[in-house]
Amino acid sequence: MKPLNQISIKDLSQVKMIVFDVDGILVQRGTKIKQVGNTTTLQTKIINKKQIEQIKELHELGFLINISSGRGLYMLQEMFREILSFVSLTYENGSATWYQGKIHQHVNSFERTKDIFPKLKRVTSANKNVKGFEPKEFIITIHCTKKIKEIEAVVAQEKDLITVWNGEAYDILIKKDQTKATGLKQAMKIFKLKKENVLAVGDNYNDQELLEASGIPISADKSRVKGKFYLPLEGKFLPADAVMQKILLLKKTS
Ligand SMILES: [Mg+2]
């Protein structure tokens, strides 16, 4: 892996689409969620005005922008409201892509997750370390203050499901199918792109497949994911900010 400052205009020559993970890349890590009885409180994070302007500039230079997140569509639409006319949103870990009002569903998880949901509710209901189930359509996301072996044990009984722990929550996913790589490959079909046309930026375990499916992978946490280039985890700027600054500078000075 090379530090991002070594990326050159030549590396960007075939890039048509830039893919950003959200948490840890466009906003700081950490989701605030609280569930009391039937009331779920979930804080919406705000994308800085600066990043919105940078994305607009990349769009004006002709780049497609894809957001790839484990979050639900409702939340991504809220975060990217101002630029929804041109960004595509791949959500719930590659399960579907929203683009200009149309939803392209990539994975149907209903049959494989319907029976596990009540089991997970049961083992987590009295656990004080469980903060809540994040509202999702295709994946199950359980926020916890620490890893919980009962959750892992329930999922381990289902041979085609896995847990991915990201430090603040478990995502429960269909093994191999429900990955950000599935989402990227399907988004590439929508836009008729090849691997070498994609630059992707991610920081967490669920980004590994995404980065591997892209031509120019950039890791924002090299202890968790591997890329061709990397950024420091605690840099002066948010990873997306640093990447966009670099691309805009290279494009404008070439
Ligand atoms: Mg992330």
Boltz pocket constraint, residues with backbone or C-beta under 6 A from the ligand:
constraints:
  - pocket:
      binder: B
      contacts: [[A, 21], [A, 22], [A, 23], [A, 24], [A, 25], [A, 202], [A, 203], [A, 204]]
      max_distance: 6.0
